[in-house]
Amino acid sequence: MSLSKVLACLLLSLLVLHLLVEAADATEVSKDSVESYAAKKIDCGAACNARCRLASRQKMCKRACGTCCARCNCVPPGTAGNRDVCPCYATMTTHGGRLKCP
């Protein structure tokens, strides 16, 4: 009878150990996915500074660009045009129906 209890405890211990190892592996995967997500975020401030550097109304341009960048995580290259690179950025409109992003 005591041998069966020892075997049962050993089996239960192995099962718990197996579950802990799998949980640790799952945690490592989620850390990797968080790091890859963070790596994909762009620096909206720098991207909008480059986009708005020739604008006549820099403050307004940077504010609108910052909003668009935060929502789309994309800013087209150059100071104007190239909207085909960022479809989300290119199609965002104001309440009045005008294009929002510079």
Salt bridges, closest charged atoms under 4 A:
GLU22 OE2 - HIS18 NE2 2.87
